[in-house]
Amino acid sequence: MTSPKRIGPIDTVIFDHDGTLVDSISVVTTATNEVLRECGLAPATRGRVVAGMIHPTAHRLGLLTGIREPEARLALARSYGAAALDHAGLAELYPGIQAMLAALADRGRFMAVVSNSEGAFIRGILTRLGVAARFRAMLGEDDMEAPKPHPGGVLAALAVCGRDPGRTAYVGDSATDLATARAAGVLAIGVTWGPQSRVELEPLGFDALVAAPAELVDLVC
């Protein structure tokens, strides 16, 4: 399959975290099942956990537990956040991410991360994996006025970077990421190396899809 043609001009690249930069599914599954066990519930399959990752944490855990009350859902999210930090060592960068970030930095691109995971979780993982210094901003659900697909996180990251939406791409792996990009007025790039396949992402209408991190560099530089 040929690589997508270059789009742009792009001077700022904002990334989703889970499923885009970091393979954190083992962390999310382990932490989620600790919360379910605390609630006296059976563990969820990996597939069920992955399917729910499109939702903000409290909402996702509410769906899994059947709990609807907002404060109770927030308590679940706090328990999940602590468990996720305990198991953060299970997360790894996807192959090629380190080189991609270095190449984008060498070409003068501004970079940030906007995720529906907790801010402490994503900053802790990216620091442990040695790439946190690449990003001007790393914003989680608790750092934003509302979770994705609300555009506030992307717009806040752009404000930190001092950049313009018209020269920005948001890179993610889900329909929520696409909707976030559209709401923020930035280009939407989908990645197919995460949980979602090209077959699943192609009908959604991303501006471009990339199958490997090196393709992203070629696309925006």
C-alpha positions, 0 to 999 in steps of 0.5 A: 500500500502506498503512503499517503500524500503530504498534507499541510503546511503543518507546524504543530502535531497533537497526539492522543496517548493510548492506542496512538503513542503508547500501547497501554492496553495491558495497563488499562485492562489490569486497572479496570479489572481491579476496579471491577473486583473491588465492586464484586464484579467479574473481570472484563475481557480485553476486547470489552475494555478496549471497546470502552476506551473511546469513553472518558474514564468515569463514564467507561467505568460506569458502563462496565459496573452499571453505576449511574450516579455521577459521584460514584462514577468519579470515585470509580475513576479515582480508584482506577487512576491509582491502579493505573499508576501502579501498573504504568510499567506495563505500558510501552511506546509503539515501535517507531514512535521514539524515532518519529518524535525525534524526526518531528522535533528535528524538523521544528514541529511543535508537539503536544498530547491531549488524552481522555486518560488522567493527566498524571497517568499520561505524564508519568508514562511518557516521562518513564518512557523518556519522551516527555520532553518532546511535548510542549503540553501533556493534557489529560481529562482532568486538565481540560474543561470537558473530555474529548470530543470537546475541543477544549483540550486541543485548543488549550494545547495550542494556546500553550504552544502559541500555534494556530489551528489552521496549521495543526493536525490531531493524531489519534486512533478512534472516531472520538479523536476524529470528532475532536479534531473536527470540533477544534478545526484542525486536520485529523490523522488516524493511525492503524497501528493501535487497537483500530484497524484500517478497515475500521477507520477508513469509513470514518473520514479522517483526512489521512490514515498512516500505517507506521510512525515514519509515514506520519513524518513524511505526511506532515514534513 
